[in-house]
Amino acid sequence: MQTPPVLAAFGLGGSELLVILAIVLLLFGGTKLPEFAKGLGKSIKEFKKASQNDDDETSAKPVEAKKSESGKSSSGSN
């Protein structure tokens, strides 16, 4: 079985991941991990929402700029 590319970049195998998971479980405990995962999920959701809003705004700006430029040039020629 081949290691996924992301994990291969860090040189991590299956046994190393299990050790890291065990240490995280000992440090944070079983009750804090679900809360951490829930917060992480919410932050990812907010990030995606903000990036989609940003994409919508950047795609709308050139249209608004063209309208304002055409309005300026037509008012200047009168």
DSSP file (Angstrom, degrees, kcal/mol; ACC not computed):
  #  RESIDUE AA STRUCTURE BP1 BP2  ACC     N-H-->O    O-->H-N    N-H-->O    O-->H-N    TCO  KAPPA ALPHA  PHI   PSI    X-CA   Y-CA   Z-CA
    1    1 A M              0   0    0      0, 0.0     2,-0.3     0, 0.0     0, 0.0   0.000 360.0 360.0 360.0 136.4    0.0    0.0    0.0
    2    2 A Q        -     0   0    0      1,-0.1     0, 0.0     0, 0.0     0, 0.0  -0.687 360.0-114.9 -95.7 143.5    1.3    3.4   -1.0
    3    3 A T        -     0   0    0     -2,-0.3     5,-0.1     1,-0.1    10,-0.1  -0.534  39.2-103.3 -73.4 136.5    1.4    6.4    1.3
    4    4 A P     >  -     0   0    0      0, 0.0     4,-2.3     0, 0.0     3,-0.3  -0.264  32.5-113.6 -57.0 148.5   -0.9    9.3    0.2
    5    5 A P  H  > S+     0   0    0      0, 0.0     4,-1.5     0, 0.0    -2,-0.1   0.834 113.4  54.6 -57.0 -36.8    1.1   12.2   -1.4
    6    6 A V  H  > S+     0   0    0      1,-0.2     4,-0.6     2,-0.2     3,-0.2   0.930 113.4  41.1 -65.3 -43.8    0.4   14.7    1.4
    7    7 A L  H >>>S+     0   0    0     -3,-0.3     5,-2.2     1,-0.2     3,-0.6   0.821 109.4  59.7 -73.5 -30.6    1.7   12.4    4.1
    8    8 A A  H ><5S+     0   0    0     -4,-2.3     3,-0.6     1,-0.2    -1,-0.2   0.826  96.3  62.6 -66.0 -30.7    4.6   11.3    2.0
    9    9 A A  H 3<5S+     0   0    0     -4,-1.5    -1,-0.2     1,-0.3    -2,-0.2   0.828 109.8  39.8 -63.9 -31.1    5.8   14.9    1.9
   10   10 A F  H <<5S-     0   0    0     -4,-0.6    -1,-0.3    -3,-0.6    -2,-0.2   0.470 112.6-119.2 -95.4  -3.7    6.2   14.8    5.6
   11   11 A G  T <<5 +     0   0    0     -3,-0.6     2,-0.4    -4,-0.6    -3,-0.2   0.795  60.6 151.7  72.3  28.6    7.7   11.3    5.7
   12   12 A L      < -     0   0    0     -5,-2.2    -1,-0.2     4,-0.1     2,-0.2  -0.781  21.6-175.5 -98.1 135.4    4.9   10.0    7.9
   13   13 A G     >  -     0   0    0     -2,-0.4     4,-1.9   -10,-0.1     5,-0.1  -0.464  44.8 -84.0-111.4-171.5    3.7    6.4    7.7
   14   14 A G  H  > S+     0   0    0      1,-0.2     4,-1.9     2,-0.2     5,-0.1   0.897 125.2  49.3 -63.8 -43.4    0.9    4.5    9.4
   15   15 A S  H  > S+     0   0    0      1,-0.2     4,-2.0     2,-0.2    -1,-0.2   0.885 110.2  51.3 -67.4 -37.3    2.8    3.8   12.7
   16   16 A E  H  > S+     0   0    0      1,-0.2     4,-2.4     2,-0.2    -1,-0.2   0.898 109.0  51.2 -65.4 -39.4    3.9    7.5   13.0
   17   17 A L  H  X S+     0   0    0     -4,-1.9     4,-2.5     1,-0.2    -1,-0.2   0.885 108.6  51.6 -64.7 -38.1    0.3    8.6   12.6
   18   18 A L  H  X S+     0   0    0     -4,-1.9     4,-2.3     2,-0.2    -1,-0.2   0.900 110.0  49.0 -65.3 -40.1   -0.9    6.2   15.3
   19   19 A V  H  X S+     0   0    0     -4,-2.0     4,-2.3     2,-0.2    -2,-0.2   0.925 112.3  48.1 -64.2 -44.6    1.7    7.6   17.7
   20   20 A I  H  X S+     0   0    0     -4,-2.4     4,-2.4     1,-0.2    -2,-0.2   0.916 111.7  50.0 -62.3 -43.5    0.7   11.2   16.9
   21   21 A L  H  X S+     0   0    0     -4,-2.5     4,-2.3     1,-0.2    -1,-0.2   0.894 110.2  50.5 -62.2 -40.6   -3.0   10.3   17.4
   22   22 A A  H  X S+     0   0    0     -4,-2.3     4,-2.1     2,-0.2    -1,-0.2   0.902 110.8  48.9 -64.7 -41.1   -2.3    8.6   20.7
   23   23 A I  H  X S+     0   0    0     -4,-2.3     4,-2.4     2,-0.2    -2,-0.2   0.916 111.5  49.2 -65.4 -42.6   -0.3   11.7   22.0
   24   24 A V  H  X S+     0   0    0     -4,-2.4     4,-2.6     1,-0.2     5,-0.5   0.908 110.6  51.1 -62.5 -41.8   -3.1   14.1   20.9
   25   25 A L  H  X S+     0   0    0     -4,-2.3     4,-1.9     1,-0.2    -1,-0.2   0.889 111.8  46.9 -63.3 -39.6   -5.7   11.9   22.7
   26   26 A L  H  < S+     0   0    0     -4,-2.1    -2,-0.2     2,-0.2    -1,-0.2   0.878 115.0  46.5 -68.9 -38.0   -3.6   11.9   25.9
   27   27 A L  H  < S+     0   0    0     -4,-2.4    -2,-0.2    -5,-0.2    -3,-0.2   0.930 127.0  23.6 -71.2 -45.4   -3.0   15.6   25.8
   28   28 A F  H  X S-     0   0    0     -4,-2.6     4,-0.6    -5,-0.2    -3,-0.2   0.720  99.9-138.5 -98.5 -22.6   -6.6   16.8   25.0
   29   29 A G  H  X  -     0   0    0     -4,-1.9     4,-1.2    -5,-0.5     3,-0.2   0.035  31.7 -75.2  82.8 164.0   -8.7   13.9   26.3
   30   30 A G  H  4 S+     0   0    0      1,-0.2    -1,-0.2     2,-0.2    -4,-0.1   0.721 126.5  53.8 -71.4 -22.5  -11.7   12.2   24.8
   31   31 A T  H  > S+     0   0    0     -3,-0.2     4,-0.7     1,-0.2    -1,-0.2   0.811 107.7  47.9 -84.4 -29.3  -14.1   15.0   25.7
   32   32 A K  H  X S+     0   0    0     -4,-0.6     4,-2.5    -3,-0.2     5,-0.2   0.774  97.6  70.0 -82.3 -26.4  -12.2   17.9   24.1
   33   33 A L  H  X S+     0   0    0     -4,-1.2     4,-2.6     1,-0.2     5,-0.2   0.910  98.4  47.6 -63.0 -44.0  -11.5   16.2   20.8
   34   34 A P  H  > S+     0   0    0      0, 0.0     4,-2.3     0, 0.0    -1,-0.2   0.896 113.1  49.9 -63.0 -36.6  -15.2   16.3   19.6
   35   35 A E  H  X S+     0   0    0     -4,-0.7     4,-2.3     2,-0.2    -2,-0.2   0.900 111.4  49.0 -65.2 -40.0  -15.4   20.0   20.6
   36   36 A F  H  X S+     0   0    0     -4,-2.5     4,-2.4     2,-0.2    -1,-0.2   0.918 111.8  48.4 -64.0 -44.1  -12.1   20.7   18.7
   37   37 A A  H  X S+     0   0    0     -4,-2.6     4,-2.3     2,-0.2    -2,-0.2   0.881 110.7  51.5 -64.8 -38.2  -13.4   18.9   15.6
   38   38 A K  H  X S+     0   0    0     -4,-2.3     4,-2.1     2,-0.2    -1,-0.2   0.921 111.7  46.3 -64.8 -44.2  -16.7   20.8   15.8
   39   39 A G  H  X S+     0   0    0     -4,-2.3     4,-2.2     2,-0.2    -2,-0.2   0.877 111.7  51.6 -64.9 -38.2  -14.9   24.1   16.0
   40   40 A L  H  X S+     0   0    0     -4,-2.4     4,-2.2     2,-0.2    -2,-0.2   0.899 109.4  50.4 -65.2 -40.7  -12.6   23.1   13.1
   41   41 A G  H  X S+     0   0    0     -4,-2.3     4,-2.2     1,-0.2    -2,-0.2   0.900 110.5  49.2 -63.7 -41.4  -15.6   22.2   11.0
   42   42 A K  H  X S+     0   0    0     -4,-2.1     4,-2.4     2,-0.2    -2,-0.2   0.901 110.7  50.1 -64.7 -40.5  -17.3   25.6   11.7
   43   43 A S  H  X S+     0   0    0     -4,-2.2     4,-2.2     2,-0.2    -2,-0.2   0.891 110.7  49.0 -68.1 -37.5  -14.1   27.5   10.8
   44   44 A I  H  X S+     0   0    0     -4,-2.2     4,-2.4     2,-0.2    -1,-0.2   0.908 111.0  51.0 -64.9 -41.1  -13.7   25.6    7.5
   45   45 A K  H  X S+     0   0    0     -4,-2.2     4,-2.2     1,-0.2    -2,-0.2   0.912 111.4  47.1 -62.0 -43.8  -17.3   26.3    6.7
   46   46 A E  H  X S+     0   0    0     -4,-2.4     4,-2.6     2,-0.2    -1,-0.2   0.880 110.7  52.9 -65.7 -38.6  -16.9   30.0    7.4
   47   47 A F  H  X S+     0   0    0     -4,-2.2     4,-2.5     2,-0.2    -2,-0.2   0.927 110.3  46.8 -63.5 -44.7  -13.7   30.1    5.3
   48   48 A K  H  X S+     0   0    0     -4,-2.4     4,-2.1     2,-0.2    -2,-0.2   0.905 112.7  50.4 -63.1 -41.3  -15.4   28.6    2.3
   49   49 A K  H  X S+     0   0    0     -4,-2.2     4,-2.1     1,-0.2    -2,-0.2   0.912 112.4  46.5 -63.4 -43.2  -18.4   31.0    2.7
   50   50 A A  H  X S+     0   0    0     -4,-2.6     4,-2.3     1,-0.2    -2,-0.2   0.885 111.7  50.5 -67.9 -38.5  -16.0   34.0    2.9
   51   51 A S  H  X S+     0   0    0     -4,-2.5     4,-2.1     2,-0.2    -1,-0.2   0.866 110.5  49.7 -69.6 -33.9  -14.0   32.8   -0.1
   52   52 A Q  H  X S+     0   0    0     -4,-2.1     4,-2.1     2,-0.2    -2,-0.2   0.900 111.5  48.8 -68.5 -40.0  -17.2   32.3   -2.2
   53   53 A N  H  X S+     0   0    0     -4,-2.1     4,-2.2     2,-0.2    -2,-0.2   0.887 110.7  51.3 -64.5 -38.5  -18.4   35.8   -1.2
   54   54 A D  H  X S+     0   0    0     -4,-2.3     4,-2.4     2,-0.2    -2,-0.2   0.904 109.3  50.0 -65.3 -41.1  -15.0   37.2   -2.1
   55   55 A D  H  X S+     0   0    0     -4,-2.1     4,-1.9     1,-0.2    -2,-0.2   0.894 110.3  50.7 -63.5 -39.8  -15.2   35.5   -5.5
   56   56 A D  H  X S+     0   0    0     -4,-2.1     4,-1.2     1,-0.2    -2,-0.2   0.901 111.6  47.7 -64.3 -40.7  -18.6   36.9   -6.1
   57   57 A E  H  X S+     0   0    0     -4,-2.2     4,-1.6     1,-0.2    -2,-0.2   0.895 111.2  49.8 -68.9 -40.1  -17.5   40.4   -5.3
   58   58 A T  H  < S+     0   0    0     -4,-2.4    -1,-0.2     1,-0.2    -2,-0.2   0.846 110.8  49.7 -70.1 -31.8  -14.4   40.2   -7.5
   59   59 A S  H  < S+     0   0    0     -4,-1.9     4,-0.4    -5,-0.2    -1,-0.2   0.777 112.5  48.4 -75.5 -24.2  -16.4   39.0  -10.4
   60   60 A A  H  X S+     0   0    0     -4,-1.2     4,-1.8    -5,-0.2     3,-0.2   0.752  97.6  71.1 -84.4 -25.4  -19.0   41.8   -9.9
   61   61 A K  H  X S+     0   0    0     -4,-1.6     4,-2.7     1,-0.2     5,-0.2   0.901  92.6  53.0 -63.5 -44.1  -16.4   44.6   -9.6
   62   62 A P  H  > S+     0   0    0      0, 0.0     4,-2.1     0, 0.0    -1,-0.2   0.873 109.0  51.2 -61.2 -33.2  -15.2   44.7  -13.3
   63   63 A V  H  > S+     0   0    0     -4,-0.4     4,-1.9    -3,-0.2    -2,-0.2   0.924 112.0  46.1 -67.0 -43.8  -18.9   45.1  -14.4
   64   64 A E  H  X S+     0   0    0     -4,-1.8     4,-2.3     1,-0.2    -1,-0.2   0.878 111.7  52.3 -65.9 -37.2  -19.4   48.0  -12.0
   65   65 A A  H  X S+     0   0    0     -4,-2.7     4,-2.4     1,-0.2    -1,-0.2   0.898 108.4  50.4 -66.5 -39.6  -16.1   49.6  -13.1
   66   66 A K  H  X S+     0   0    0     -4,-2.1     4,-2.4    -5,-0.2    -1,-0.2   0.895 110.4  50.2 -64.4 -39.5  -17.1   49.3  -16.8
   67   67 A K  H  X S+     0   0    0     -4,-1.9     4,-1.9     1,-0.2    -2,-0.2   0.921 112.4  46.2 -64.4 -43.6  -20.5   51.0  -16.0
   68   68 A S  H  X S+     0   0    0     -4,-2.3     4,-1.9     2,-0.2    -2,-0.2   0.875 112.8  50.2 -69.6 -35.3  -18.8   53.8  -14.1
   69   69 A E  H  X S+     0   0    0     -4,-2.4     4,-2.3     2,-0.2    -1,-0.2   0.908 111.3  48.0 -66.9 -41.4  -16.2   54.4  -16.9
   70   70 A S  H  X S+     0   0    0     -4,-2.4     4,-1.8     1,-0.2    -2,-0.2   0.855 111.1  51.8 -68.4 -32.8  -18.9   54.5  -19.6
   71   71 A G  H  X S+     0   0    0     -4,-1.9     4,-1.6    -5,-0.2    -1,-0.2   0.872 110.5  48.0 -69.3 -37.1  -20.9   56.9  -17.5
   72   72 A K  H  X S+     0   0    0     -4,-1.9     4,-1.7     2,-0.2    -2,-0.2   0.905 112.1  48.1 -69.4 -41.9  -17.9   59.2  -17.0
   73   73 A S  H  X S+     0   0    0     -4,-2.3     4,-1.1     1,-0.2    -2,-0.2   0.869 113.0  47.8 -69.5 -34.7  -16.9   59.2  -20.7
   74   74 A S  H  X S+     0   0    0     -4,-1.8     4,-0.6     1,-0.2    -1,-0.2   0.858 112.4  48.4 -75.0 -33.0  -20.5   59.9  -21.9
   75   75 A S  H  < S+     0   0    0     -4,-1.6     3,-0.4     1,-0.2    -1,-0.2   0.809 109.8  53.9 -75.0 -27.9  -21.0   62.8  -19.4
   76   76 A G  H  < S+     0   0    0     -4,-1.7    -1,-0.2     1,-0.2    -2,-0.2   0.772 103.7  54.9 -75.9 -25.2  -17.6   64.3  -20.4
   77   77 A S  H  <        0   0    0     -4,-1.1    -1,-0.2     1,-0.2    -2,-0.2   0.642 360.0 360.0 -84.4 -12.6  -18.5   64.4  -24.1
   78   78 A N     <        0   0    0     -4,-0.6    -1,-0.2    -3,-0.4    -2,-0.1   0.449 360.0 360.0 -80.9 360.0  -21.8   66.4  -23.5
